[in-house]
Each structure stands twice: as C-alpha cells, then as structure tokens.
Amino acid sequence: MAAHILRLRAALLVGALRDHRRGRTLVLLAVVIALTTVVCLAVLSLDHAPVAVGRTVVVLGSAAILLGFLVGPVLVGAVDQLDPRRFGVFGVDERQMPWILTLAAFVSVPSMALVAVTVCVCIVAVRLGAPWPAAIAMSVVGAMTTVLAARIGMAINALLLPERRSRELTALFALALIVIAFPVAVFLASLKWDGHVPAAVASITATVGLTPLAAPSGFLFASAAGDAAGAWASAVIAVLTAAALWLVWSWLVRRLLTTTERPVASRERTGLGWFGLMPSDAFGAIAARSLVYWLRDRRYIMNLVVVPVAGVLTVLPLLVAGVPLEIAALVPVPVMALFFGWLPHNDVAYDSTALWTHVASGVRGVPDRLGRLVPVFIVAIPVLAVAVPMTMLWITDWRLLLPLTGLAASLLLSGLGLSSIVSVVAPYAVSRPGDSPFQQPQRPTSRGVYGPAAAFLGAIALSAPTIWLFVLTAVEGEQFAPATLWAGIATGVGVFVIGVALGGRIFERSGERLMEFVETA
C-alpha cells in the first residue's frame, strides 16, 4: 500500500506538468525553485555570521514556516490530493494510513523545498559548533513536525471548511492575517539593528526557540552556542511536539476514514454569501444581515469611511496649536476606537421598517444586540491593529504599545456596550434607505436627543481610569503599562457584557414602541 500511494503521488506530481495548465504550473515551479535557491544560499551564508544572528534568523524563520504550513491550506483553500477519504473505499488499514500519508506528503514541491532549507540549516548549525549526530536527528524531527502541521491543516480544512471557498470567508482570513502579521512586521522594521541583534529581538528569539513553533531550530543553535540547558529543553519540547502532532494526525485520519460527510449540507449553504458563512441561528442570521447592510448601504459605508479619516485629521489642529508631534500622534487611535464604538448607537433607526422581521420572528435580545455589532468588529479590529503599531513606529516609543492597546479596547468595547443600550432606548430619525447619507431628515419624531451624547460621553467617562493610567505611563514610565492594558480590557469587557445584556432585555420589551418609531420616523 505504501509503495502504491508513493507511486500515485509521484504520478500526480508529474501529471501536473502535462495538463492544459502546464504553462502556469511551470512558471510557479520555476518561482518556487528560484525562491528556494535564494533562501538556501542566504542560510548557508550564515556560517560566517555570529551565532546570535544565525539563531535569530533561523529560529524566527522556522516559526514562520511552521505557521505557514499549518494555516496555509486553510487560508488558500487548497484541495488535498492525499485526503484520507479518497482511500476509504479501498478498505485500507486505519493504523497504517497515518504514516503512509505522511511519507507520501514529502513527495511534493513545498515539502521538497522544506527539506532543502532544513538541510542547509543543519549544515550551518554543524559549522557553527553543533554536534552533527544530534543536528541531523533534530533536523529530521523539525521537518517531520512541519509536514505533520501541514497535514493537520489540510485535514482541518477538509473537515470544517467548504471545498469551494466563498469570498467572504477569504476576506475574513485575510483580515486575520493582517491583524497578526502587520504589527509584527512594523515592530521588527522599527528596530535599530546596526549590525547586531537588538535585545528585544534576542529575547523574542530565545522565547520562540523554547516553543513548539521552533524548538528544533532552538536546539541546533543553543547547542552551537554551548547552552546545554537550553539545548536539552528545546530538544524535549521538539520531541513532545512531534509526538503530539502525530497523535492528532492519527486521530484526524481515523476521523476522516470513519465519518460520513453530508454533501447536501455544504451545497445548501453555497452561494448564500455571509448567510452561508455565519452560524445557523438567530445571531448568525442577524450578523449576516448586518454585514450585508454595512458593506452595501452607502449610509453605513460613509460612517465607516469617516472614522479613520476623522481620527487622522485630529492631529492637524493639535500641531497648529503647538502640541508636540509625539503627543499629537497618540490621539488618532483613541479617537478612532471611540467613534467605532459609537457608530451603532442608532442602528435600529437605520433598519427602518425592516425592523419588523426582528420583532415578528421573536428574536431574543442578546442575539440581536450581538449580531448588529459583528460588522463593527470586523472593520474596527483590523483598522486599530494597523493604527496602533503605526503610531508606535511614528513616535518610536514601544513601551506605550500595551497602554495604547488597553485604552483602545476600553473605548471601543465601552462604546459598543453603551450603544447596544442607546439604540433601543433613544433612537432618532435618520435618512431612509436609498437616500443620501448627507440628507438631513425632515421628520419631527426624533426622540433620542440625549442618546448620542450619552453613548459618546459615557464611553469616555467609563474609560477615565484607563486614560489616567495611560497618562501616567506616558509621563512616569512603563511600570504602569501592564495595569493600563488589563484595566482597559477589564473595563471594556465589563461594560460590553452589561450593555449587551441590558440592551437585549430592553429590546425584548420594546418591540411595539420600536415598530411605532420606525413607522412614523
């Protein structure tokens, strides 16, 4: 069976060069070969660099490669040619399939590139002083771990995600990648290297080398540097990680071979956009409906566009007034977080007469309140994830990263919690669907005179302790940074939970009043 699957895998690899898309395949193959060659040459050049430099490059690079092999199949929606379900009809041995499929996984272009880079890393580690038997063994463990991570990613993709990836799901994955990768890239780019490894990067490298992400590489360069304790710790972590991944992979293979999928379920949700992506419950339906509105209705779109612009423009009057740039640059992020939290304070009024679908269907209040906030989260989190590190890069003071994050979380979540209450307590008239977002309603039935101010000023007042701690951190030092972060998160989460629960309760009791408002406003 093993030989048969290996031959099949090799035939599929060669067959990709013979179909009608072989031109594109050859171009991609050439690009992969070129990139692999460049990476291998760069790695081999590290044998003339200090051990600290080689350790930083290889350990962080290994962690990035492992994460890429794990989440790559999920992000791109790749079709797994070695899906265990393809072999289920042949009566294969469930106990033999995990190692057979793992061995066959090495017969692929990404795995071959991985092996080439791993060999180069092993050579460099040996040249820098690592014992060659241990270096070879740990390199094998590292390559096996990465391939197992790729197999697990493929299996998760096959089990949980549809074969035909919707553009909405792809957009969510892209946003998640931005949220994670952008701050890290900005932080590394802001450091002053000056020919040596900065202390912050060295500390991160030492930590990552003791995690499952890069334990094999951590062993290679810890042993090369003569750090016996660190080498042993990394070796133990690497072996335990490989064993754990093997157990997970074996369970997934058995699961895929013994579980009958329901193909109708995936077809039922195909082509439904956000409705097919969200959960099949009240929260999912309202979240999908809200996403459709926020991303298509120009009234919502204008609100989303104005917030980042308004946040950036707040710097100009401060600079004109003589405020130092280092202080003025700290203002846009809190302003954007505050306005993002304040945006849904009148969301019920924007529904207009479509609110009857919520009232007539008997939707509970909490799912209604949470579902309406999903679009704000999807837009606000990536924007703030980009704005916060850009602010740190501009002022070159990374000790304010945690305090600024805590302050943004407090203002955003507090604003959303208060908006969940205000939108059902004091809605006011807005332009109707299809009207210009700049059109002023000429209807005298607005009752929410104090609602917008209550949500806006309330978020500021509830975040006052976090603002005070943030000022202390900026003035007196970083000893207040952790307290600012956790105070902001605690305040925001607390207000958010209370606001959603209270707003949901009021929504359940105010259906008649809200319907009267949207009909007459």
Secondary structure, DSSP 8 states (H G I E B T S, - for coil): -HHHHHHHHHHHHHHTTTSTTHHHHHHHHHHHHHHHHHHHHHHHGGGGS-HHHHHHHHHHHHHHHHHHHHHHHHHHT---TT-GGGGGGGT--TTTHHHHHHHHHTSSHHHHHHHHHHHHHHHHHHHTT--HHHHHHHHHHHHHHHHHHHHHHHHHHHHHS-SS--HHHHHHHHHHHHHHHHHHHHHHHHS--TTS--HHHHHHHHHHTTSTTTHHHHHHHHHHTT-HHHHHHHHHHHHHHHHHHHHHHHHHHHHHHH----HHHHHHTTT-THHHHS-SSHHHHHHHHHHHHHHH-HHHHHHHHHHHHHHHHTHHHHHHTT--HHHHTTSHHHHHHHHHHHGGGGHHHHHGGGGHHHHHTT--HHHHHHHHHHHHHHHHHHHHHHHHHHHHHHHT-GGGHHHHHHHHHHHHHHHHHHHHHHHHHS------TTS-TT-----TT---SSHHHHHHHHHHHHTHHHHHHHHHHHHH-GGGHHHHHHHHHHHHHHHHHHHHHHHHHHHHH-HHHHHHHHHH-
